[in-house]
Amino acid sequence: MKQRIITAAIAAAVFLPIVIYGDFPFVIFIYILASVGLFEAMRMKQMSIASVPGVLSLLLLWFLLIPSGMISGFVLTKMEFLLLILLLLLSYTVLSKNKFTFDDVGFLLISTLYVGLGFYYFIEIRELALAYVFFALFVIWTTDSGAYFIGKSMGKTKLWPDISPNKTVEGSLGGVICAVIVAIAFQFTVGFEHSLLITILIACLLSIFGQIGDLVESALKRHYKIKDSGSILPGHGGILDRFDSLLFVLPLLHFIHIFLF
């Protein structure tokens, strides 16, 4: 626990000022986080990023992360670049004499889209408003903390034991309730344009989807029989371990903003 607290404090001291400052340093920081996240995903499947498929996937990741305000200067759209990388990866299955398989192509594309688009919307939400970033962060942090402490003290019904044995239904509901409480406090202190009821509903959705993102990462690790996605954050695991909820929550928050405003 002491190691987790120290790591969290150091990470927050680095992470939060960059998020608050935004602009180009923030974009570069997201590129680094996403690149490490892709490396972790590939390592789960024992694939090297220092390979033809790894380099192609990294190029696709970097292209996906380009902020919307900068993409207009490129010849190819993101969908066209995705198609180009797909064709190159499929071609490599032939050149490698099927040592690199069709299944490997699917894994790389899904992993790159999962990591790339999740972190891309981190950039987009930060461009939209810093308040939305902190709203998402507070909802996720309180959901995690609430689920942990309430689940530990009151949890009896297993939520999904085949994927995450320690999570309980009571903890999950407690996490949502804690997220709602923080969202109410956030509405009264920071304030959003929409009503308190809308803020509460958004908090519930983000809390639920954040927990789903956590379970998806747990399922992925269980499938590949590993404990953590990485070890870059002592006591916390890897980048995917720490950002699994955000990779689900930030795209959802972007879609909610589109529909509401």
C-alpha positions in Angstrom: 0.0 0.0 0.0 2.9 2.4 0.8 4.4 1.8 -2.6 1.0 2.4 -4.3 0.6 5.7 -2.4 4.1 6.9 -3.3 3.7 6.0 -7.0 0.3 7.7 -7.1 1.7 10.9 -5.5 4.6 11.0 -8.0 2.3 10.2 -10.9 -0.2 12.9 -9.9 2.6 15.5 -9.5 3.7 14.8 -13.1 0.3 14.1 -14.7 -2.0 16.8 -13.3 0.2 19.9 -14.2 0.5 18.6 -17.8 -3.2 18.1 -18.0 -3.9 21.5 -16.6 -1.4 23.2 -18.9 -2.7 21.4 -22.0 -1.5 22.5 -25.4 1.4 20.8 -27.1 3.1 19.3 -24.0 -0.2 17.6 -23.2 -0.5 16.1 -26.7 3.1 14.8 -26.5 2.4 13.3 -23.1 -0.6 11.5 -24.5 1.4 10.2 -27.4 3.9 8.7 -24.9 1.2 7.1 -22.7 -0.6 5.7 -25.7 2.7 4.3 -27.2 3.5 2.6 -23.9 -0.1 1.2 -23.8 0.2 -0.3 -27.2 3.6 -1.8 -26.3 1.9 -3.4 -23.2 -1.0 -4.8 -25.3 1.5 -6.3 -27.8 3.6 -7.8 -25.1 0.5 -9.6 -23.7 0.4 -11.6 -27.0 4.2 -11.9 -27.0 4.6 -9.6 -30.1 7.5 -7.2 -30.5 6.9 -3.6 -31.3 10.3 -3.6 -32.9 9.0 -5.6 -35.9 7.2 -4.8 -39.2 3.7 -5.3 -37.7 4.7 -3.4 -34.6 6.1 -0.4 -36.4 3.0 -0.3 -38.7 0.7 -0.4 -35.7 2.7 2.3 -34.0 2.4 4.5 -37.1 -1.4 3.9 -37.1 -1.6 4.8 -33.4 0.3 8.0 -33.9 -2.0 8.9 -36.9 -5.1 8.2 -34.9 -3.9 10.5 -32.1 -3.6 13.5 -34.3 -5.9 16.2 -32.9 -9.0 17.1 -35.0 -7.7 20.6 -35.5 -4.5 19.4 -37.2 -5.8 16.5 -39.3 -7.1 18.7 -42.1 -3.5 19.3 -43.4 -2.9 15.6 -44.2 -3.5 13.9 -47.6 -5.1 10.8 -46.1 -8.1 10.7 -43.7 -7.8 8.5 -40.6 -10.1 5.9 -42.2 -7.9 5.8 -45.3 -4.8 5.5 -43.3 -6.4 2.7 -41.3 -7.2 0.9 -44.6 -3.6 1.3 -45.8 -2.2 -0.2 -42.6 -4.7 -3.0 -42.8 -3.6 -3.9 -46.4 0.0 -3.8 -45.4 -0.5 -6.0 -42.4 -2.5 -8.5 -44.5 0.3 -8.4 -47.1 2.8 -9.2 -44.3 0.9 -12.4 -43.5 2.0 -13.6 -47.0 5.5 -12.3 -46.8 6.1 -13.9 -43.4 4.7 -17.2 -44.8 1.9 -17.1 -42.2 4.2 -16.8 -39.2 2.3 -13.6 -38.8 -1.3 -14.7 -39.1 -4.7 -13.2 -39.9 -5.6 -13.5 -36.1 -2.5 -11.4 -35.4 -3.7 -8.7 -37.8 -7.0 -8.6 -36.0 -5.4 -8.4 -32.6 -3.1 -5.5 -33.7 -5.9 -3.5 -35.3 -8.3 -3.9 -32.3 -5.5 -3.1 -29.8 -4.4 0.0 -31.8 -8.0 1.2 -32.1 -8.7 0.5 -28.5 -5.7 2.4 -27.2 -5.5 5.0 -29.9 -9.1 6.2 -30.0 -9.3 6.1 -26.2 -6.3 8.4 -25.8 -7.4 10.5 -28.8 -10.6 11.4 -27.0 -8.5 12.4 -24.0 -7.0 15.1 -26.2 -10.4 16.0 -27.7 -12.0 16.3 -24.2 -9.1 18.4 -22.9 -9.5 20.7 -25.9 -13.2 21.0 -25.2 -12.9 21.9 -21.5 -10.6 21.2 -18.6 -13.6 20.8 -16.4 -14.8 17.8 -18.4 -11.5 16.1 -17.9 -11.5 16.5 -14.2 -15.2 15.5 -14.0 -14.3 12.2 -15.8 -11.3 11.7 -13.5 -13.2 12.4 -10.3 -16.0 10.1 -11.4 -13.6 7.3 -12.1 -11.5 7.8 -9.0 -14.5 7.9 -6.7 -16.0 4.9 -8.5 -12.8 2.9 -7.9 -12.4 4.0 -4.3 -16.1 3.6 -3.5 -16.3 0.1 -5.1 -13.2 -1.0 -3.2 -14.1 0.2 0.3 -17.8 -0.6 0.1 -17.1 -3.9 -1.6 -14.6 -4.8 1.1 -16.9 -3.9 4.0 -20.3 -5.0 2.6 -19.7 -7.0 -0.5 -21.2 -10.5 -0.6 -22.4 -11.1 -4.2 -19.7 -11.7 -6.7 -20.0 -9.4 -9.7 -18.1 -11.5 -12.3 -15.9 -14.1 -10.6 -14.6 -15.6 -13.8 -13.0 -12.3 -14.8 -12.4 -10.4 -11.5 -12.9 -12.6 -8.4 -12.7 -9.7 -5.9 -15.3 -7.4 -7.4 -18.8 -7.5 -5.9 -22.3 -6.2 -6.9 -22.5 -4.2 -3.7 -19.1 -2.7 -4.4 -20.1 -1.8 -8.0 -23.3 -0.1 -6.9 -21.4 1.7 -4.1 -19.0 3.0 -6.7 -21.9 4.4 -8.7 -23.4 6.1 -5.7 -20.0 7.6 -4.7 -19.6 8.9 -8.3 -23.1 10.5 -8.1 -22.2 12.2 -4.8 -19.0 13.7 -6.3 -20.9 14.7 -9.5 -23.4 16.6 -7.4 -20.6 18.4 -5.5 -18.9 19.1 -8.9 -22.1 20.6 -10.3 -22.5 23.0 -7.3 -18.9 24.0 -7.2 -17.9 24.1 -10.9 -21.3 24.1 -12.6 -22.3 22.8 -16.0 -24.7 24.3 -18.5 -27.2 21.4 -18.1 -29.3 20.5 -15.1 -28.3 18.6 -12.0 -30.4 15.7 -13.1 -28.4 15.4 -16.4 -25.2 15.6 -14.4 -26.3 12.7 -12.2 -27.3 10.6 -15.2 -24.0 11.3 -16.9 -22.1 10.4 -13.8 -24.0 7.1 -13.6 -23.2 6.2 -17.2 -19.6 7.1 -16.8 -19.3 5.2 -13.6 -20.8 2.1 -15.2 -18.8 2.3 -18.4 -15.6 2.9 -16.3 -16.3 -0.3 -14.5 -16.9 -2.1 -17.8 -13.5 -0.8 -19.1 -11.9 -2.1 -15.9 -13.5 -5.5 -16.5 -12.5 -5.6 -20.1 -8.9 -5.1 -19.1 -9.2 -7.8 -16.5 -10.7 -10.2 -19.0 -7.8 -9.4 -21.4 -5.2 -10.1 -18.8 -6.9 -13.2 -17.6 -7.1 -14.5 -21.2 -3.3 -14.0 -21.6 -2.6 -15.2 -18.1 -0.8 -12.2 -16.8 -1.3 -10.2 -13.6 -0.6 -6.7 -14.8 -0.3 -5.1 -18.3 3.1 -3.7 -17.3 5.3 -2.6 -14.4 6.0 1.1 -15.3 4.0 2.2 -12.3 5.2 0.3 -9.2 2.3 -1.0 -7.2 -0.2 -0.1 -9.9 0.9 -2.1 -12.9 1.1 -0.6 -16.4 -0.5 2.2 -18.3 -3.4 0.1 -19.5 -4.0 -1.0 -15.8 -4.4 2.7 -14.8 -6.2 4.0 -17.8 -8.5 1.1 -18.6 -11.6 3.0 -17.3 -10.7 6.3 -19.0 -10.3 4.5 -22.4 -14.0 3.7 -22.1 -15.2 6.8 -20.3 -13.7 9.6 -22.5 -15.1 8.4 -25.8 -18.5 8.1 -24.1 -18.2 11.6 -22.7 -17.4 12.9 -26.1 -20.5 11.2 -27.6 -22.7 12.5 -24.7 -21.5 16.0 -25.4 -22.3 15.7 -29.1 -25.9 14.6 -28.3 -26.5 17.1 -25.5 -25.0 20.2 -27.1 
